[in-house]
Amino acid sequence: MSKGAVDRRIGKTRAGLQHALIALILEKGYDAITVDEICARANVGRSTFYLHYASKDALKRSGLDHLRQELAVRQQRVLAGEGEIDRLGFGLALFEHARDHIDLYRALVGGQGGTIAIMEIREMLAGFIRKEIMAESTGRTDRAVPPDLVVEYLVGAYVSVLTWWLDRGAEPSPQVLDEMFRQVAMNGLRRHLREAD
């Protein structure tokens, strides 16, 4: 079997497991799902499941890879461009992804599964924000506010705003929410970045 055929088969198996997990989360909630149920829904054996993932938590974490890739593409465009308007430009992709998968996000918020999802999203956002701040850093270490605090502040703000927004039915639109978020966040971030100049 060719490498391309093997890669397609692996991709198909992983996609099937992801779809099974999502369907089961929407039906009964993350905490109630077993690996056996995921395997039955995806029509794969337990050994195949464990060949790809160590646990249902690992499967869930891998489901955020698509979002991570989408945000990375957005950030690359932002960092390649110029102008303050592009700072935190990856946020729109986060809000659009949440709107497009609103039922899944709501299902993920409850129980232990919600804790795992939120931790993954926080870690992902911290990486993107840290990269953006470092790209703008002049290398000074005498800032009044340490960069790590700025990262934690913005990550917390994103998660809080995302939760608030989804609880209200994803209104206003992702574009409007992103614009409002950046307006509020950038007032504080501008001050922090000015201190580095």
C-alpha positions, -999 to 999 in steps of 0.1 A, spaced: 0 0 0 14 34 -9 22 61 17 -5 83 2 -31 55 6 -20 49 42 -22 86 50 -57 88 36 -68 58 56 -54 73 88 -71 106 80 -104 88 73 -102 68 106 -94 99 127 -121 119 110 -146 91 117 -136 91 154 -139 129 156 -174 128 140 -184 100 164 -172 119 194 -190 151 184 -222 133 177 -221 116 211 -212 148 229 -243 165 214 -265 135 223 -254 127 258 -226 150 270 -189 144 271 -187 129 306 -211 101 299 -193 89 267 -171 58 268 -143 48 243 -164 17 235 -193 40 224 -170 61 203 -156 30 186 -191 16 179 -203 49 164 -171 52 143 -173 15 134 -137 8 145 -122 -15 170 -107 -5 204 -72 -14 192 -76 10 162 -88 37 186 -58 33 208 -35 31 178 -45 67 172 -54 82 206 -44 74 242 -78 84 256 -111 101 247 -95 133 262 -66 130 236 -92 125 209 -110 156 221 -78 177 222 -70 166 187 -103 180 176 -91 215 183 -62 210 159 -84 224 130 -90 256 150 -53 258 159 -44 256 123 -70 282 113 -58 306 139 -21 300 129 -29 309 93 -47 341 104 -18 350 127 8 345 99 -11 370 77 -14 394 106 23 392 115 33 396 78 11 427 74 15 461 89 -7 484 110 -23 483 145 -57 472 131 -43 437 126 -32 431 162 -51 402 177 -63 394 142 -66 357 149 -96 364 172 -121 367 144 -113 331 133 -119 319 169 -153 337 171 -163 324 136 -153 288 145 -174 291 177 -204 304 159 -202 277 132 -199 250 159 -221 266 186 -239 234 197 -205 216 201 -190 245 221 -221 246 244 -219 208 248 -181 210 256 -186 236 283 -202 213 309 -184 188 332 -149 175 330 -150 177 292 -155 215 294 -125 219 317 -103 201 292 -117 221 262 -112 254 280 -77 245 291 -68 236 255 -83 268 242 -65 288 268 -32 272 260 -38 277 223 -46 314 228 -17 320 251 7 307 224 -8 330 197 -9 360 220 27 354 233 40 351 197 23 384 187 36 402 218 72 389 212 70 400 175 63 435 188 88 434 216 118 456 215 137 433 238 134 456 269 129 439 302 121 470 322 84 471 314 60 481 342 38 451 333 54 418 325 45 402 291 33 370 308 7 390 328 -5 406 295 -8 372 280 -29 359 309 -51 390 309 -59 387 272 -64 349 274 -88 353 303 -106 381 284 -110 360 253 -124 330 272 -148 352 292 -161 371 262 -164 339 242 -185 323 270 -206 354 274 -212 357 237 -222 320 232 -246 322 262 -264 350 243 -268 330 211 -237 342 193 -250 377 188 -237 401 176 -219 387 146 -183 374 150 -171 404 130 -188 429 153 -177 410 185 -141 409 173 -141 446 166 -155 454 200 -131 430 217 -101 445 200 -113 480 208 -115 472 245 -83 450 247 -62 473 226 -67 503 248 -47 484 275 -23 467 251 -14 500 235 -3 514 268 18 482 275 35 483 241 42 521 244 61 514 277 85 492 257 94 521 233 
